[in-house]
Amino acid sequence: MQPVLPNWRTSTYTGTENCVEVADNEPTKVMVRDTKTRSRGTMAVQPTTWVAFMEFAKER
């Protein structure tokens, strides 16, 4: 099985001064990285964790 290449995207709500990219095209993880310092790495979380975070963020 071939590894899935991340399909990075940014939110249309994110400004240029504080932008993150998300790759959620792999079923086992959601990856997040800072667009200003991509070389510093990524954070990967389980899709259920990402959904919970997004629901929490929508309430704020």
Residue pairs with C-beta under 8 A, 6 or more apart in sequence:
4 25
4 26
6 23
6 25
6 26
6 31
6 42
7 23
7 24
7 25
8 21
8 22
8 23
8 33
9 21
9 22
9 23
10 19
10 20
10 21
10 22
10 35
11 19
11 20
11 22
14 20
19 34
19 35
19 36
20 32
20 33
20 34
20 35
21 32
21 33
21 34
21 35
21 38
22 30
22 31
22 32
23 30
23 31
23 32
24 30
24 31
24 47
24 50
27 47
28 46
28 47
29 44
29 45
29 46
29 47
30 44
30 45
30 46
30 47
30 49
30 50
31 42
31 43
31 44
32 42
32 43
32 44
32 45
33 40
33 41
33 42
33 43
34 40
45 53
